[in-house]
């Protein structure tokens, strides 16, 4: 079940959707490169999200980058 405050459930929901996309739309070896790119982007997003486990970390990041 998806939960607003549970990042794990949110990422799992995305992975389920991506798995369905893989099976239904880009199955086969000719799409392996595209699937690898999708998995790489998801890994980057998960890493980036770990940096923002606290509100203070997010505020600090935004201030350092002028956002």
PDB file of N, H, CA, C and O in Angstrom:
ATOM      1  N   UNK A   1       0.843  -1.178   0.000  1.00  0.00           N
ATOM      2  CA  UNK A   1       0.000   0.000   0.000  1.00  0.00           C
ATOM      3  C   UNK A   1       0.892   1.247   0.000  1.00  0.00           C
ATOM      4  O   UNK A   1       1.865   1.328   0.750  1.00  0.00           O
ATOM      5  N   UNK A   2       0.555   2.184  -0.825  1.00  0.00           N
ATOM      6  H   UNK A   2      -0.236   2.118  -1.434  1.00  0.00           H
ATOM      7  CA  UNK A   2       1.314   3.424  -0.922  1.00  0.00           C
ATOM      8  C   UNK A   2       1.021   4.318   0.285  1.00  0.00           C
ATOM      9  O   UNK A   2      -0.103   4.387   0.781  1.00  0.00           O
ATOM     10  N   UNK A   3       2.063   4.991   0.730  1.00  0.00           N
ATOM     11  H   UNK A   3       2.977   4.936   0.327  1.00  0.00           H
ATOM     12  CA  UNK A   3       1.956   5.862   1.896  1.00  0.00           C
ATOM     13  C   UNK A   3       2.725   7.139   1.604  1.00  0.00           C
ATOM     14  O   UNK A   3       3.862   7.088   1.135  1.00  0.00           O
ATOM     15  N   UNK A   4       2.124   8.263   1.872  1.00  0.00           N
ATOM     16  H   UNK A   4       1.200   8.305   2.253  1.00  0.00           H
ATOM     17  CA  UNK A   4       2.735   9.573   1.596  1.00  0.00           C
ATOM     18  C   UNK A   4       4.093   9.740   2.287  1.00  0.00           C
ATOM     19  O   UNK A   4       4.993  10.374   1.736  1.00  0.00           O
ATOM     20  N   UNK A   5       4.242   9.180   3.475  1.00  0.00           N
ATOM     21  H   UNK A   5       3.511   8.665   3.922  1.00  0.00           H
ATOM     22  CA  UNK A   5       5.452   9.407   4.263  1.00  0.00           C
ATOM     23  C   UNK A   5       6.377   8.198   4.293  1.00  0.00           C
ATOM     24  O   UNK A   5       7.300   8.142   5.106  1.00  0.00           O
ATOM     25  N   UNK A   6       6.136   7.237   3.416  1.00  0.00           N
ATOM     26  H   UNK A   6       5.386   7.283   2.756  1.00  0.00           H
ATOM     27  CA  UNK A   6       6.979   6.043   3.347  1.00  0.00           C
ATOM     28  C   UNK A   6       7.640   5.986   1.979  1.00  0.00           C
ATOM     29  O   UNK A   6       7.050   5.511   1.009  1.00  0.00           O
ATOM     30  N   UNK A   7       8.860   6.471   1.916  1.00  0.00           N
ATOM     31  H   UNK A   7       9.340   6.857   2.704  1.00  0.00           H
ATOM     32  CA  UNK A   7       9.578   6.535   0.641  1.00  0.00           C
ATOM     33  C   UNK A   7       9.717   5.151   0.015  1.00  0.00           C
ATOM     34  O   UNK A   7       9.665   5.009  -1.207  1.00  0.00           O
ATOM     35  N   UNK A   8       9.891   4.144   0.845  1.00  0.00           N
ATOM     36  H   UNK A   8       9.933   4.259   1.837  1.00  0.00           H
ATOM     37  CA  UNK A   8      10.020   2.785   0.322  1.00  0.00           C
ATOM     38  C   UNK A   8       8.791   2.362  -0.468  1.00  0.00           C
ATOM     39  O   UNK A   8       8.917   1.769  -1.539  1.00  0.00           O
ATOM     40  N   UNK A   9       7.596   2.664   0.054  1.00  0.00           N
ATOM     41  H   UNK A   9       7.494   3.146   0.924  1.00  0.00           H
ATOM     42  CA  UNK A   9       6.368   2.289  -0.656  1.00  0.00           C
ATOM     43  C   UNK A   9       6.228   3.092  -1.944  1.00  0.00           C
ATOM     44  O   UNK A   9       5.700   2.589  -2.936  1.00  0.00           O
ATOM     45  N   UNK A  10       6.689   4.313  -1.934  1.00  0.00           N
ATOM     46  H   UNK A  10       7.117   4.722  -1.129  1.00  0.00           H
ATOM     47  CA  UNK A  10       6.614   5.141  -3.134  1.00  0.00           C
ATOM     48  C   UNK A  10       7.538   4.592  -4.223  1.00  0.00           C
ATOM     49  O   UNK A  10       7.139   4.470  -5.382  1.00  0.00           O
ATOM     50  N   UNK A  11       8.770   4.264  -3.843  1.00  0.00           N
ATOM     51  H   UNK A  11       9.094   4.363  -2.902  1.00  0.00           H
ATOM     52  CA  UNK A  11       9.717   3.724  -4.816  1.00  0.00           C
ATOM     53  C   UNK A  11       9.270   2.358  -5.312  1.00  0.00           C
ATOM     54  O   UNK A  11       9.436   2.040  -6.490  1.00  0.00           O
ATOM     55  N   UNK A  12       8.706   1.550  -4.428  1.00  0.00           N
ATOM     56  H   UNK A  12       8.571   1.808  -3.471  1.00  0.00           H
ATOM     57  CA  UNK A  12       8.214   0.243  -4.836  1.00  0.00           C
ATOM     58  C   UNK A  12       7.095   0.382  -5.862  1.00  0.00           C
ATOM     59  O   UNK A  12       7.019  -0.404  -6.807  1.00  0.00           O
ATOM     60  N   UNK A  13       6.238   1.366  -5.685  1.00  0.00           N
ATOM     61  H   UNK A  13       6.300   2.004  -4.918  1.00  0.00           H
ATOM     62  CA  UNK A  13       5.167   1.626  -6.653  1.00  0.00           C
ATOM     63  C   UNK A  13       5.755   1.973  -8.018  1.00  0.00           C
ATOM     64  O   UNK A  13       5.279   1.487  -9.044  1.00  0.00           O
ATOM     65  N   UNK A  14       6.780   2.807  -8.031  1.00  0.00           N
ATOM     66  H   UNK A  14       7.166   3.203  -7.198  1.00  0.00           H
ATOM     67  CA  UNK A  14       7.443   3.142  -9.301  1.00  0.00           C
ATOM     68  C   UNK A  14       8.083   1.914  -9.932  1.00  0.00           C
ATOM     69  O   UNK A  14       7.970   1.709 -11.140  1.00  0.00           O
ATOM     70  N   UNK A  15       8.756   1.095  -9.124  1.00  0.00           N
ATOM     71  H   UNK A  15       8.848   1.262  -8.142  1.00  0.00           H
ATOM     72  CA  UNK A  15       9.393  -0.103  -9.654  1.00  0.00           C
ATOM     73  C   UNK A  15       8.366  -1.062 -10.246  1.00  0.00           C
ATOM     74  O   UNK A  15       8.618  -1.669 -11.286  1.00  0.00           O
ATOM     75  N   UNK A  16       7.209  -1.207  -9.595  1.00  0.00           N
ATOM     76  H   UNK A  16       7.004  -0.714  -8.750  1.00  0.00           H
ATOM     77  CA  UNK A  16       6.162  -2.068 -10.151  1.00  0.00           C
ATOM     78  C   UNK A  16       5.694  -1.553 -11.503  1.00  0.00           C
ATOM     79  O   UNK A  16       5.501  -2.334 -12.435  1.00  0.00           O
ATOM     80  N   UNK A  17       5.513  -0.250 -11.613  1.00  0.00           N
ATOM     81  H   UNK A  17       5.669   0.384 -10.856  1.00  0.00           H
ATOM     82  CA  UNK A  17       5.092   0.340 -12.889  1.00  0.00           C
ATOM     83  C   UNK A  17       6.168   0.146 -13.954  1.00  0.00           C
ATOM     84  O   UNK A  17       5.865  -0.173 -15.104  1.00  0.00           O
ATOM     85  N   UNK A  18       7.410   0.338 -13.568  1.00  0.00           N
ATOM     86  H   UNK A  18       7.657   0.597 -12.634  1.00  0.00           H
ATOM     87  CA  UNK A  18       8.508   0.166 -14.525  1.00  0.00           C
ATOM     88  C   UNK A  18       8.651  -1.294 -14.953  1.00  0.00           C
ATOM     89  O   UNK A  18       8.929  -1.576 -16.119  1.00  0.00           O
ATOM     90  N   UNK A  19       8.463  -2.217 -14.016  1.00  0.00           N
ATOM     91  H   UNK A  19       8.237  -1.988 -13.069  1.00  0.00           H
ATOM     92  CA  UNK A  19       8.507  -3.638 -14.373  1.00  0.00           C
ATOM     93  C   UNK A  19       7.409  -3.981 -15.378  1.00  0.00           C
ATOM     94  O   UNK A  19       7.646  -4.734 -16.322  1.00  0.00           O
ATOM     95  N   UNK A  20       6.219  -3.436 -15.181  1.00  0.00           N
ATOM     96  H   UNK A  20       6.027  -2.824 -14.414  1.00  0.00           H
ATOM     97  CA  UNK A  20       5.121  -3.673 -16.118  1.00  0.00           C
ATOM     98  C   UNK A  20       5.464  -3.080 -17.483  1.00  0.00           C
ATOM     99  O   UNK A  20       5.193  -3.693 -18.516  1.00  0.00           O
ATOM    100  N   UNK A  21       6.057  -1.895 -17.486  1.00  0.00           N
ATOM    101  H   UNK A  21       6.278  -1.398 -16.647  1.00  0.00           H
ATOM    102  CA  UNK A  21       6.481  -1.266 -18.744  1.00  0.00           C
ATOM    103  C   UNK A  21       7.513  -2.151 -19.441  1.00  0.00           C
ATOM    104  O   UNK A  21       7.453  -2.353 -20.654  1.00  0.00           O
ATOM    105  N   UNK A  22       8.448  -2.670 -18.670  1.00  0.00           N
ATOM    106  H   UNK A  22       8.497  -2.506 -17.685  1.00  0.00           H
ATOM    107  CA  UNK A  22       9.478  -3.549 -19.230  1.00  0.00           C
ATOM    108  C   UNK A  22       8.831  -4.772 -19.878  1.00  0.00           C
ATOM    109  O   UNK A  22       9.160  -5.127 -21.010  1.00  0.00           O
ATOM    110  N   UNK A  23       7.928  -5.401 -19.171  1.00  0.00           N
ATOM    111  H   UNK A  23       7.660  -5.112 -18.252  1.00  0.00           H
ATOM    112  CA  UNK A  23       7.288  -6.621 -19.679  1.00  0.00           C
ATOM    113  C   UNK A  23       6.390  -6.352 -20.882  1.00  0.00           C
ATOM    114  O   UNK A  23       6.380  -7.121 -21.844  1.00  0.00           O
ATOM    115  N   UNK A  24       5.642  -5.265 -20.822  1.00  0.00           N
ATOM    116  H   UNK A  24       5.650  -4.641 -20.040  1.00  0.00           H
ATOM    117  CA  UNK A  24       4.622  -5.006 -21.853  1.00  0.00           C
ATOM    118  C   UNK A  24       5.117  -4.204 -23.046  1.00  0.00           C
ATOM    119  O   UNK A  24       4.590  -4.350 -24.148  1.00  0.00           O
ATOM    120  N   UNK A  25       6.118  -3.362 -22.843  1.00  0.00           N
ATOM    121  H   UNK A  25       6.547  -3.244 -21.947  1.00  0.00           H
ATOM    122  CA  UNK A  25       6.490  -2.413 -23.904  1.00  0.00           C
ATOM    123  C   UNK A  25       7.922  -2.552 -24.402  1.00  0.00           C
ATOM    124  O   UNK A  25       8.195  -2.298 -25.576  1.00  0.00           O
ATOM    125  N   UNK A  26       8.824  -2.944 -23.540  1.00  0.00           N
ATOM    126  H   UNK A  26       8.603  -3.150 -22.587  1.00  0.00           H
ATOM    127  CA  UNK A  26      10.226  -2.990 -23.970  1.00  0.00           C
ATOM    128  C   UNK A  26      10.881  -4.325 -23.604  1.00  0.00           C
ATOM    129  O   UNK A  26      12.031  -4.354 -23.166  1.00  0.00           O
ATOM    130  N   UNK A  27      10.161  -5.412 -23.780  1.00  0.00           N
ATOM    131  H   UNK A  27       9.226  -5.389 -24.136  1.00  0.00           H
ATOM    132  CA  UNK A  27      10.760  -6.723 -23.526  1.00  0.00           C
ATOM    133  C   UNK A  27      11.624  -7.109 -24.728  1.00  0.00           C
ATOM    134  O   UNK A  27      11.356  -6.701 -25.857  1.00  0.00           O
ATOM    135  N   UNK A  28      12.625  -7.871 -24.474  1.00  0.00           N
ATOM    136  H   UNK A  28      12.843  -8.203 -23.556  1.00  0.00           H
ATOM    137  CA  UNK A  28      13.512  -8.304 -25.546  1.00  0.00           C
ATOM    138  C   UNK A  28      14.878  -7.655 -25.447  1.00  0.00           C
ATOM    139  O   UNK A  28      15.036  -6.561 -24.904  1.00  0.00           O
ATOM    140  N   UNK A  29      15.844  -8.351 -25.979  1.00  0.00           N
ATOM    141  H   UNK A  29      15.715  -9.240 -26.420  1.00  0.00           H
ATOM    142  CA  UNK A  29      17.233  -7.900 -25.893  1.00  0.00           C
ATOM    143  C   UNK A  29      17.475  -6.553 -26.567  1.00  0.00           C
ATOM    144  O   UNK A  29      18.354  -5.800 -26.150  1.00  0.00           O
ATOM    145  N   UNK A  30      16.705  -6.249 -27.598  1.00  0.00           N
ATOM    146  H   UNK A  30      15.991  -6.862 -27.937  1.00  0.00           H
ATOM    147  CA  UNK A  30      16.932  -4.982 -28.308  1.00  0.00           C
ATOM    148  C   UNK A  30      16.628  -3.766 -27.424  1.00  0.00           C
ATOM    149  O   UNK A  30      17.015  -2.644 -27.751  1.00  0.00           O
ATOM    150  N   UNK A  31      15.939  -3.993 -26.315  1.00  0.00           N
ATOM    151  H   UNK A  31      15.624  -4.904 -26.049  1.00  0.00           H
ATOM    152  CA  UNK A  31      15.603  -2.896 -25.401  1.00  0.00           C
ATOM    153  C   UNK A  31      16.424  -2.918 -24.109  1.00  0.00           C
ATOM    154  O   UNK A  31      16.161  -2.133 -23.197  1.00  0.00           O
ATOM    155  N   UNK A  32      17.404  -3.800 -24.025  1.00  0.00           N
ATOM    156  H   UNK A  32      17.618  -4.438 -24.765  1.00  0.00           H
ATOM    157  CA  UNK A  32      18.196  -3.906 -22.798  1.00  0.00           C
ATOM    158  C   UNK A  32      18.903  -2.604 -22.443  1.00  0.00           C
ATOM    159  O   UNK A  32      18.998  -2.250 -21.268  1.00  0.00           O
ATOM    160  N   UNK A  33      19.391  -1.898 -23.435  1.00  0.00           N
ATOM    161  H   UNK A  33      19.313  -2.185 -24.390  1.00  0.00           H
ATOM    162  CA  UNK A  33      20.080  -0.630 -23.183  1.00  0.00           C
ATOM    163  C   UNK A  33      19.122   0.395 -22.583  1.00  0.00           C
ATOM    164  O   UNK A  33      19.485   1.113 -21.651  1.00  0.00           O
ATOM    165  N   UNK A  34      17.912   0.466 -23.107  1.00  0.00           N
ATOM    166  H   UNK A  34      17.617  -0.117 -23.864  1.00  0.00           H
ATOM    167  CA  UNK A  34      16.912   1.392 -22.573  1.00  0.00           C
ATOM    168  C   UNK A  34      16.563   1.008 -21.135  1.00  0.00           C
ATOM    169  O   UNK A  34      16.440   1.882 -20.277  1.00  0.00           O
ATOM    170  N   UNK A  35      16.405  -0.279 -20.867  1.00  0.00           N
ATOM    171  H   UNK A  35      16.505  -0.989 -21.565  1.00  0.00           H
ATOM    172  CA  UNK A  35      16.088  -0.745 -19.516  1.00  0.00           C
ATOM    173  C   UNK A  35      17.242  -0.423 -18.563  1.00  0.00           C
ATOM    174  O   UNK A  35      17.012  -0.017 -17.425  1.00  0.00           O
ATOM    175  N   UNK A  36      18.477  -0.603 -19.024  1.00  0.00           N
ATOM    176  H   UNK A  36      18.664  -0.933 -19.949  1.00  0.00           H
ATOM    177  CA  UNK A  36      19.638  -0.258 -18.194  1.00  0.00           C
ATOM    178  C   UNK A  36      19.627   1.221 -17.835  1.00  0.00           C
ATOM    179  O   UNK A  36      19.924   1.586 -16.697  1.00  0.00           O
ATOM    180  N   UNK A  37      19.287   2.070 -18.790  1.00  0.00           N
ATOM    181  H   UNK A  37      19.045   1.773 -19.714  1.00  0.00           H
ATOM    182  CA  UNK A  37      19.209   3.511 -18.523  1.00  0.00           C
ATOM    183  C   UNK A  37      18.136   3.820 -17.480  1.00  0.00           C
ATOM    184  O   UNK A  37      18.354   4.637 -16.586  1.00  0.00           O
ATOM    185  N   UNK A  38      16.985   3.171 -17.594  1.00  0.00           N
ATOM    186  H   UNK A  38      16.808   2.508 -18.321  1.00  0.00           H
ATOM    187  CA  UNK A  38      15.904   3.383 -16.629  1.00  0.00           C
ATOM    188  C   UNK A  38      16.361   2.973 -15.235  1.00  0.00           C
ATOM    189  O   UNK A  38      16.129   3.699 -14.268  1.00  0.00           O
ATOM    190  N   UNK A  39      17.001   1.830 -15.123  1.00  0.00           N
ATOM    191  H   UNK A  39      17.190   1.240 -15.907  1.00  0.00           H
ATOM    192  CA  UNK A  39      17.478   1.355 -13.824  1.00  0.00           C
ATOM    193  C   UNK A  39      18.548   2.274 -13.251  1.00  0.00           C
ATOM    194  O   UNK A  39      18.584   2.505 -12.042  1.00  0.00           O
ATOM    195  N   UNK A  40      19.417   2.799 -14.102  1.00  0.00           N
ATOM    196  H   UNK A  40      19.388   2.611 -15.084  1.00  0.00           H
ATOM    197  CA  UNK A  40      20.451   3.731 -13.648  1.00  0.00           C
ATOM    198  C   UNK A  40      19.824   5.005 -13.094  1.00  0.00           C
ATOM    199  O   UNK A  40      20.222   5.484 -12.032  1.00  0.00           O
ATOM    200  N   UNK A  41      18.850   5.553 -13.806  1.00  0.00           N
ATOM    201  H   UNK A  41      18.526   5.165 -14.669  1.00  0.00           H
ATOM    202  CA  UNK A  41      18.170   6.772 -13.344  1.00  0.00           C
ATOM    203  C   UNK A  41      17.470   6.518 -12.014  1.00  0.00           C
ATOM    204  O   UNK A  41      17.524   7.360 -11.117  1.00  0.00           O
ATOM    205  N   UNK A  42      16.821   5.383 -11.879  1.00  0.00           N
ATOM    206  H   UNK A  42      16.778   4.699 -12.608  1.00  0.00           H
ATOM    207  CA  UNK A  42      16.152   5.068 -10.613  1.00  0.00           C
ATOM    208  C   UNK A  42      17.167   4.958  -9.473  1.00  0.00           C
ATOM    209  O   UNK A  42      16.899   5.416  -8.363  1.00  0.00           O
ATOM    210  N   UNK A  43      18.301   4.370  -9.733  1.00  0.00           N
ATOM    211  H   UNK A  43      18.518   3.998 -10.635  1.00  0.00           H
ATOM    212  CA  UNK A  43      19.342   4.266  -8.704  1.00  0.00           C
ATOM    213  C   UNK A  43      19.829   5.654  -8.298  1.00  0.00           C
ATOM    214  O   UNK A  43      20.027   5.927  -7.114  1.00  0.00           O
ATOM    215  N   UNK A  44      20.020   6.528  -9.281  1.00  0.00           N
ATOM    216  H   UNK A  44      19.859   6.307 -10.243  1.00  0.00           H
ATOM    217  CA  UNK A  44      20.434   7.904  -8.969  1.00  0.00           C
ATOM    218  C   UNK A  44      19.383   8.618  -8.134  1.00  0.00           C
ATOM    219  O   UNK A  44      19.715   9.305  -7.168  1.00  0.00           O
ATOM    220  N   UNK A  45      18.115   8.460  -8.504  1.00  0.00           N
ATOM    221  H   UNK A  45      17.845   7.902  -9.289  1.00  0.00           H
ATOM    222  CA  UNK A  45      17.036   9.104  -7.755  1.00  0.00           C
ATOM    223  C   UNK A  45      16.990   8.599  -6.314  1.00  0.00           C
ATOM    224  O   UNK A  45      16.816   9.382  -5.380  1.00  0.00           O
ATOM    225  N   UNK A  46      17.147   7.294  -6.142  1.00  0.00           N
ATOM    226  H   UNK A  46      17.289   6.658  -6.901  1.00  0.00           H
ATOM    227  CA  UNK A  46      17.141   6.739  -4.789  1.00  0.00           C
ATOM    228  C   UNK A  46      18.297   7.284  -3.969  1.00  0.00           C
ATOM    229  O   UNK A  46      18.124   7.605  -2.793  1.00  0.00           O
ATOM    230  N   UNK A  47      19.480   7.393  -4.575  1.00  0.00           N
ATOM    231  H   UNK A  47      19.620   7.133  -5.530  1.00  0.00           H
ATOM    232  CA  UNK A  47      20.633   7.986  -3.879  1.00  0.00           C
ATOM    233  C   UNK A  47      20.358   9.434  -3.493  1.00  0.00           C
ATOM    234  O   UNK A  47      20.619   9.842  -2.361  1.00  0.00           O
ATOM    235  N   UNK A  48      19.833  10.202  -4.430  1.00  0.00           N
ATOM    236  H   UNK A  48      19.621   9.871  -5.349  1.00  0.00           H
ATOM    237  CA  UNK A  48      19.544  11.612  -4.166  1.00  0.00           C
ATOM    238  C   UNK A  48      18.509  11.768  -3.060  1.00  0.00           C
ATOM    239  O   UNK A  48      18.628  12.655  -2.215  1.00  0.00           O
ATOM    240  N   UNK A  49      17.506  10.918  -3.063  1.00  0.00           N
ATOM    241  H   UNK A  49      17.410  10.197  -3.750  1.00  0.00           H
ATOM    242  CA  UNK A  49      16.471  11.007  -2.036  1.00  0.00           C
ATOM    243  C   UNK A  49      17.025  10.699  -0.650  1.00  0.00           C
ATOM    244  O   UNK A  49      16.564  11.263   0.342  1.00  0.00           O
ATOM    245  N   UNK A  50      18.006   9.812  -0.577  1.00  0.00           N
ATOM    246  H   UNK A  50      18.381   9.354  -1.383  1.00  0.00           H
ATOM    247  CA  UNK A  50      18.614   9.499   0.718  1.00  0.00           C
ATOM    248  C   UNK A  50      19.293  10.720   1.330  1.00  0.00           C
ATOM    249  O   UNK A  50      19.407  10.822   2.551  1.00  0.00           O
ATOM    250  N   UNK A  51      19.741  11.637   0.491  1.00  0.00           N
ATOM    251  H   UNK A  51      19.649  11.553  -0.501  1.00  0.00           H
ATOM    252  CA  UNK A  51      20.394  12.852   0.984  1.00  0.00           C
ATOM    253  C   UNK A  51      19.408  13.776   1.676  1.00  0.00           C
ATOM    254  O   UNK A  51      19.812  14.635   2.460  1.00  0.00           O
ATOM    255  N   UNK A  52      18.131  13.614   1.402  1.00  0.00           N
ATOM    256  H   UNK A  52      17.802  12.916   0.766  1.00  0.00           H
ATOM    257  CA  UNK A  52      17.118  14.519   1.938  1.00  0.00           C
ATOM    258  C   UNK A  52      16.267  13.854   3.013  1.00  0.00           C
ATOM    259  O   UNK A  52      15.057  14.067   3.084  1.00  0.00           O
ATOM    260  N   UNK A  53      16.915  13.046   3.848  1.00  0.00           N
ATOM    261  H   UNK A  53      17.899  12.873   3.790  1.00  0.00           H
ATOM    262  CA  UNK A  53      16.173  12.378   4.916  1.00  0.00           C
ATOM    263  C   UNK A  53      15.701  13.342   5.982  1.00  0.00           C
ATOM    264  O   UNK A  53      14.799  13.023   6.756  1.00  0.00           O
ATOM    265  N   UNK A  54      16.293  14.499   6.026  1.00  0.00           N
ATOM    266  H   UNK A  54      17.025  14.758   5.397  1.00  0.00           H
ATOM    267  CA  UNK A  54      15.822  15.487   7.002  1.00  0.00           C
ATOM    268  C   UNK A  54      15.520  16.797   6.285  1.00  0.00           C
ATOM    269  O   UNK A  54      16.111  17.104   5.250  1.00  0.00           O
ATOM    270  N   UNK A  55      14.615  17.545   6.837  1.00  0.00           N
ATOM    271  H   UNK A  55      14.135  17.295   7.678  1.00  0.00           H
ATOM    272  CA  UNK A  55      14.258  18.842   6.273  1.00  0.00           C
ATOM    273  C   UNK A  55      15.462  19.765   6.294  1.00  0.00           C
ATOM    274  O   UNK A  55      15.677  20.526   5.351  1.00  0.00           O
ATOM    275  N   UNK A  56      16.253  19.706   7.364  1.00  0.00           N
ATOM    276  H   UNK A  56      16.079  19.088   8.130  1.00  0.00           H
ATOM    277  CA  UNK A  56      17.443  20.555   7.461  1.00  0.00           C
ATOM    278  C   UNK A  56      18.406  20.292   6.308  1.00  0.00           C
ATOM    279  O   UNK A  56      18.982  21.231   5.759  1.00  0.00           O
ATOM    280  N   UNK A  57      18.587  19.033   5.938  1.00  0.00           N
ATOM    281  H   UNK A  57      18.119  18.270   6.385  1.00  0.00           H
ATOM    282  CA  UNK A  57      19.486  18.701   4.836  1.00  0.00           C
ATOM    283  C   UNK A  57      18.969  19.287   3.530  1.00  0.00           C
ATOM    284  O   UNK A  57      19.753  19.771   2.714  1.00  0.00           O
ATOM    285  N   UNK A  58      17.667  19.248   3.327  1.00  0.00           N
ATOM    286  H   UNK A  58      17.029  18.855   3.990  1.00  0.00           H
ATOM    287  CA  UNK A  58      17.087  19.787   2.101  1.00  0.00           C
ATOM    288  C   UNK A  58      17.243  21.305   2.057  1.00  0.00           C
ATOM    289  O   UNK A  58      17.596  21.863   1.018  1.00  0.00           O
ATOM    290  N   UNK A  59      16.983  21.968   3.172  1.00  0.00           N
ATOM    291  H   UNK A  59      16.696  21.515   4.015  1.00  0.00           H
ATOM    292  CA  UNK A  59      17.125  23.427   3.240  1.00  0.00           C
ATOM    293  C   UNK A  59      18.574  23.816   2.974  1.00  0.00           C
ATOM    294  O   UNK A  59      18.843  24.753   2.222  1.00  0.00           O
ATOM    295  N   UNK A  60      19.504  23.095   3.593  1.00  0.00           N
ATOM    296  H   UNK A  60      19.285  22.334   4.203  1.00  0.00           H
ATOM    297  CA  UNK A  60      20.928  23.371   3.400  1.00  0.00           C
ATOM    298  C   UNK A  60      21.320  23.199   1.934  1.00  0.00           C
ATOM    299  O   UNK A  60      22.042  24.030   1.384  1.00  0.00           O
ATOM    300  N   UNK A  61      20.852  22.134   1.306  1.00  0.00           N
ATOM    301  H   UNK A  61      20.265  21.459   1.753  1.00  0.00           H
ATOM    302  CA  UNK A  61      21.142  21.889  -0.103  1.00  0.00           C
ATOM    303  C   UNK A  61      20.622  23.028  -0.973  1.00  0.00           C
ATOM    304  O   UNK A  61      21.336  23.533  -1.840  1.00  0.00           O
ATOM    305  N   UNK A  62      19.384  23.427  -0.739  1.00  0.00           N
ATOM    306  H   UNK A  62      18.804  23.017  -0.034  1.00  0.00           H
ATOM    307  CA  UNK A  62      18.784  24.494  -1.535  1.00  0.00           C
ATOM    308  C   UNK A  62      19.540  25.803  -1.357  1.00  0.00           C
ATOM    309  O   UNK A  62      19.762  26.525  -2.330  1.00  0.00           O
ATOM    310  N   UNK A  63      19.935  26.118  -0.133  1.00  0.00           N
ATOM    311  H   UNK A  63      19.754  25.532   0.657  1.00  0.00           H
ATOM    312  CA  UNK A  63      20.673  27.355   0.118  1.00  0.00           C
ATOM    313  C   UNK A  63      22.031  27.331  -0.558  1.00  0.00           C
ATOM    314  O   UNK A  63      22.454  28.338  -1.127  1.00  0.00           O
ATOM    315  N   UNK A  64      22.721  26.199  -0.507  1.00  0.00           N
ATOM    316  H   UNK A  64      22.377  25.382  -0.045  1.00  0.00           H
ATOM    317  CA  UNK A  64      24.054  26.088  -1.131  1.00  0.00           C
ATOM    318  C   UNK A  64      23.982  26.217  -2.638  1.00  0.00           C
ATOM    319  O   UNK A  64      24.932  26.685  -3.267  1.00  0.00           O
ATOM    320  N   UNK A  65      22.878  25.812  -3.221  1.00  0.00           N
ATOM    321  H   UNK A  65      22.107  25.432  -2.711  1.00  0.00           H
ATOM    322  CA  UNK A  65      22.745  25.823  -4.677  1.00  0.00           C
ATOM    323  C   UNK A  65      21.858  26.971  -5.181  1.00  0.00           C
ATOM    324  O   UNK A  65      21.510  27.014  -6.361  1.00  0.00           O
ATOM    325  N   UNK A  66      21.503  27.880  -4.304  1.00  0.00           N
ATOM    326  H   UNK A  66      21.786  27.845  -3.345  1.00  0.00           H
ATOM    327  CA  UNK A  66      20.738  29.036  -4.696  1.00  0.00           C
ATOM    328  C   UNK A  66      19.345  28.719  -5.211  1.00  0.00           C
ATOM    329  O   UNK A  66      18.837  29.399  -6.103  1.00  0.00           O
ATOM    330  N   UNK A  67      18.738  27.706  -4.661  1.00  0.00           N
ATOM    331  H   UNK A  67      19.150  27.154  -3.937  1.00  0.00           H
ATOM    332  CA  UNK A  67      17.408  27.300  -5.120  1.00  0.00           C
ATOM    333  C   UNK A  67      16.319  27.883  -4.232  1.00  0.00           C
ATOM    334  O   UNK A  67      15.135  27.645  -4.470  1.00  0.00           O
TER     335      UNK A  67
END
